[in-house]
């Protein structure tokens, strides 16, 4: 980390004899420490692995929401793809003798399972699925196949997202659309299964989620576009994605709802202060005041580096003011239920308290505040609290949008 901001994480080799450092695969513009599919488990513990003969390094690459395994021939500095496909792969290790790799992989409609990849002379051979942990559990369950969609950003670049049709979808019918926004923003949605979003589809919602500018897995330029520009280009990307779902005839423009966690909570607050298109919103563990965030968050200093200045710098004061959702709270017309863990050090609960009090004092819209125990990390909560959080959000949505039984098979 440095004052220039976040960069793509790369492989670097340090020689023991003289401490000389060189970058392996310097042209590789994708992270080798992936942060994809965090809801199904953090990619840690993860580290690249040396082959027993010291000739290769094995690692994971996050590219366009997919995570696959690769190797690099250290002497030749050449890349060797090992797995390919529409999935997310983590938690890998080498088998003794260099004969294979064992790893966990999640498919678009299947949770984590263990796989083994046979290696012959360092090259991929046969792949075997080792576990079938979820086959019986999923057999009676209908899941929605995520559709990867691509659309143009306001800057002309392509942005990727996924669209889940609701269970019971009828062709030619428009459905309530749940816009879900990831945290970070240096993170990404991916090709692995997300049980939360599948649950929302089973409750009658079409679900849209995307990787706007600032997301990982699309290269260094893409991830750094929103440094010092939160709520700008990223906001435009997200709203264009909603428009794409409407254009495709899936989303009902009169039944839009929105939620997100951490940075996703920030963006939820930002959205409802900029537009009245959404009928209900649930910002979770969000950020409402960028200036106070710098002084209260455990990564406040990092936020200042990314914002290219401090709140008290004359040339940056306007940015901190304008891009803070609190500044635009007076424009909010969307019924809002705020959710925040009390022990959150990353996004302190005071951020949600400020936004709640602003909406409450103005008295223009229904607003509620749900305080829960726990820490900032979305995967650190107890399973019961996680399920409760799902229902807290969906209960609020159901109060303001109709789920019409006649629209479903």
N, C-alpha and C positions, 0 to 999 in steps of 0.2 A: 504494500500500500504506500502511496506517496501523494504529494500535493497535486500531481497531475491527474489523479483519480484512479479508478479501477481499470485494469487492463486484463486481457485474456491471460489465463494461467497457462504457462508453457513448461515444457520439460527442459531442465538445465542440468548439465553434467559438470561436476567439479573434480578435477584430477587430484589424486592424493599427493603425488610427488611435488607439484608446484602450485596447487590450489587454483590453477587456471580454470575458468568457467566458460563453457560454450553452450549455446542453445541447440538442442536437438530439434530437427524439423522446424526450422525458423519460419518457414512459409506457412505452417499450419495455423490457421486463424480461428481455431475452436478450442474451448477449454478442455484441459486434461484433468480437471478436478470438477466433475459435473455437478450442477445443482439443478436437477430436473426431477419432477415428480416428488417433491418434498413431502407431500401429504402421506404418501405410502411408505415413508421412512427416509431419513437422511442418508445421503450417499456415504457418510462416515460409518464405521472406520474404512477408509479407502486410501490406498497409496499405490503408486506404480510398483511393479515387481521385477526384479532382475531374474533372468534365466540362470540356471545353475552354472552354466559355462561362462557367464558374464558377457555374452555376445549380444543379448537382446534385453530390451526393457518393455514390459507389457503394461498397458494403461487403457483407460477409457476415454472416449471422445464424445462430447455432447454437440450434436449437429442438427439444427432444425427440429428441436424437440425430441430427437432420437438419441439414445446412448448406446454405443457399440464398442467392442473391444478391439484394440489394435496393438501392434508391436512395432518397435523400431530397431533395426539393425544398427547398433551403435557405431561400428567401424565404418560402414558405408553411409550411415545417416539416411537410410531408406525406410519407408513406412510399409507395414504389412497389415492389411485389413484382416481381421479374424472373424468377426460376426457382422452381419448386415441385416437390415430389415426394420420394420415398424414396431419398435419396442424400446424399453428402457432396461439397461443392464447395469448392475452394481454388485458390490460385495464379492469380487472375484479373488481367486488364489490359484497358484500353480500347483499341480500335482507332482509328487516326487518323480525324479528322473526326466522331467521336461516332456512327459508324454501327453499332457493335457491341461486343461483349465476347468475349474469348477466355478460356477457363478450363479447369481440369482437374476431372474429376468421377469419383467412384467409385460404382458401383451395388452393391446387396447381394451379387450374384454375379459382379461384373466389376470388375477393377482400374481404375486411373486411365486415362482417355482424354481427349483434347482436344476441346472443343466450342466452337462459335461461336454466339452469340445476336445476331440482327439487331435493331437498335433503330430505331424510327421515331418521331421527335419525342419521344425519350426513353422511349418505351414499348416493352415487349418485343414482338417479332414472331416470326420463324421461328428455330428452333433447328436447328443442323446438327452432327452428329458428324464431326470432322475426321480422327481417327485410328482405326485398328483394330489396335493393337499386339498385343493378346492373343487375337484371334479364333482364329488357327491353333493357338496353344498350348493354349487351353481347349477346342477342339472335341472331343477325345477324352476329356475329363475330366468326371466326374460331380460336381456340387457340391450342397451342401445349402442350400436356401432358408431364410434366417433367418425365424423366426416371432416377430413382436413380441407379447409378452404383457404384460398389466397385472394387478397384484394389489394388495391393500390393505396398507399399512404398519401398524405397531402404533399409529401416531397417527391412523389413519383416512385418510391421503392415499393417492393412487395412485402406485405405483412401476412403472416400465417396465423390461423386460428382453427378451432375445432367447433363443430356443431353437433350436438346430440339431439336427436328428435325424441319427443316424449314416447314412452311405452304406450302402444295403442294408437300411434300416429295414423291419420288418414290423409292420403294424398289430396292436395288442394285445400286443406284446412289450415288456418293460421292459429297459433298457440301462444299462450303467455310465454315470454322469453325472460329467462334468468341470465343476466350478465354477471359473470364471475371473474374477478380480477386477482391476479397473483400478487404475492408480496415481493419485496426486493427494493427497488425494481430489478436489481441484478439477480434474477432467477428466471425460471421458465416453466410453462406448462409443457407436458411431453406426451409421448405416444403410449405410456403405460396406463393401466387402469386406475381410475379414481373412483372409489366406492361412493364418496360423497356426491359427486356429480351424477353417477348412475342412480343414486337414491332420489335426487331431484327430478331426473327424467321419469322415474317410476311414480312420482307424485303429480305428474301431468304437465311439467314444464319442459319446453325446449330450453336447452342450455348452450350458451355461447361463451367461449373463453379463448383468449388470444395472447400472442407474445408481441406486444407493442415495442416501439423503440425504447431502449433501456434494458430489454430482456437479453439474457444470455443465449447461447447456442447459434448465434447468427454473425459472429465475428466482432472484432474490437470496435470498429467504427459504429456499428449498430448499437452496441451496449453503451457506448459513451455519448450517444446523441442527446440524452436527457440530463447529463451532468450540468447542474446549474440551470435546468429547464424543466423541473418537475411540473406536471400539469399543463404542458405545452404540446409538443409533438406527440407525446404518449397519449394525452387526452384525445387528440384528433384521431389517432390510430384506432383507439377503442371505439369511439363513436362511429367511425366509418365501418367498423366491423358489425356494429348493431344495424346500421343501414343496409349492409350486405345481407344480413339475415332477413330483413324486411323485403328487400328486393327479390330474394329467392322464394318468397311466398311462404316462409315458415313462421316468422315472428309476426304477432299482432302488435302494431305500433301503439295501440291503446292499452296494452297489457305488458308493459316493460317493468322489470324489477332489477335491483342491482345490489351486490354485496362483494366484499373482499376483506382480506385480513392483512394487517400491518400496512405496507405501502398500498395494498388493495383497499384497506380501510381509508387511507388518505384519499385515494382516487375516487372512492365512493362519495366521500364528503365533497370533494372537488366537483364531481359530476352534478350533484343535486344543487350546488350553488351556481351552476352555469346553465342548466336546462331544467325545464319542467316536464320533460318527456316521461319520467319514471314515476310509477304509481306508488312504489314503496322502496325503501332503502334500509339496509342493515350494515352500516360500517362497523367493522370489527377490529379492535386494537389499532385504531388508526391514528393519524397525525393531523391536527387541525391548525397548529400554529408553528410554522417553520422556524421562527425566531426563538421561541421558548424551547423547541425541540433540541436546538443546538446546545442549550445549557442544561438540559435535564436527561437526555438519552445517553445510554452507555456508548453510543457511537455518534454522539453529537459533533465531536471534532471531525469525524469522517464526513458528516453531512456538510460541514463548513468547507472542507476541502473540495468536495464535489460541487458545491454551489459557487465555487470560485470567489469566495469572500465571506466575511462575517456579517451578521445582521446590522452591526453598527457601522459598517463601511458605507459611505455615502453613495457609492456607485452600485451597491447591492441592496440597499434598503427597499427600493421599489419592488425588486423581485421577491424578497421575503414577505412583503406585505401583500402583493397581488396574488401570489401563488398559494397563500395560506387559505384553506377553506373557511376559517373563522372570519376572515375579511368579508366573505360573501354570504355569511349565514343569513343575513337579512333578505336574501333573494330566494331562500329555500321554500318550496311549496310542496315538497315530497314528504309524506309521513315517514318518520325515521325512528327506528329502534336501534340504539347504540349498545354494543357489546364490548366489554373490556375486562381482561384479567387484572386483579388487583396488584399482583406482584411483578408486573411487566416492567423490566428495566430497559428494554429496547425501545418500546413506544409507551412511555409512562401514562398511567391512567388519567393524569391531569389533562392530557391532550383531548381525550373524549369528554372529560368534565367541562372543559372550556366550551366545546361545541354544544354540548347538551344544555348548559346554562343559557347560552345565547339563544337557542331555539325556544327554550322554555320561557324565558323572559319576554320574548317577542310574542309568543302565544299565537302564532299564525298557523302552525301545523301540529298534528299529533306527534308527540315525541316521548320516548321511554328510554331509560338507561338500565341495562342489565350488568351488574357487577358480579364477577365470579372469582373464586380462588384460582391460583395457578400462576404460571410464569408465561413469558412472552412466546416461547416456542410452541407452535401449533401441534407438534407431535409429542409434547411433554405432558399433556393433560391425561387424566384418567379416561378410560373408554366411556364410562357413564357420562362424564362431562362433555365428551366429544359428541355423543349422540344427542345430548340435551341441547348442545349448540346448534346442531342441524335443525332441531324442532323449533328452537327459539326464532331462527331465521324464517323457516317455512311458515310458521304460525303467523308471523307478521305479514308475509306476502299474501297468504290466503285471505287476510282481512281486507285487502285492497284490490285484489284481482280475482276474477271468477275462473274456477276450474269447471268447465261445462262438460258433464258426462256424455252428452250427445256428440261431442267432438272426437271421441275415442272409440276404437274398435272394441 
